[in-house]
Amino acid sequence: TRKIGILALQGAFREHSQALESLGCEVAEVRKPGDLDGINGLIIPGGESTTMGKLLQVDDLGEKIKRLAKNNLPIFGTCAGMIVLSKNIEGSDQYRLGLMDVTVQRNAFGRQIASFETDLEIPALGQGPVRAVFIRAPYIKNVAPNVGILAEYEKKIVFARQGNMIASAFHPELTKDRRVHQYFLSIVDEQLAK
Ligand code: GLN
């Protein structure tokens, strides 16, 4: 079985655990560097990206994640996790891992529609729309050529892939559809087969 780590410093990590367990994964909650040992993939959940960034600096947890990413550890960031993964954050110097060559805009959908749900077409996940829950979500403003766009909402990039890393602006752990997590696990399996 695959062992997937979930960064559990703060935020929506329990729902990701349940999603992964329903797909037959062993789950390891990650709070300190040693918790990263032996995992085959890592999820960085939604929450509050500045708080998460501060906690990632404790005991150099973030530095260890960066080293593992350079060795092709598959990583999936959702919402605040997308912000933490990105290289550039519009108007902010908050801590980030800087692993994905993207520029994100935080809280990007405005105050009135801070949180909403919509159906997204995601060709990489096959037929049928994916219900996507956005909560004070970021979006990706710019991507480098090595980043693939998996989904857009109103011309804003909300799901992207770079090598073994994916990032979604929405929260796939909050719906019953498991295709996004399955897609991440297919990346984990490809990496394990190498
Ligand atoms: N607005 C949050 C941030 O900027 C992200 C919101 C979320 O993860 N649901 O960190």
Boltz pocket constraint, residues with backbone or C-beta under 6 A from the ligand:
constraints:
  - pocket:
      binder: B
      contacts: [[A, 45], [A, 46], [A, 47], [A, 48], [A, 49], [A, 50], [A, 78], [A, 79], [A, 80], [A, 81], [A, 83], [A, 106], [A, 107], [A, 135], [A, 136], [A, 137], [A, 138]]
      max_distance: 6.0
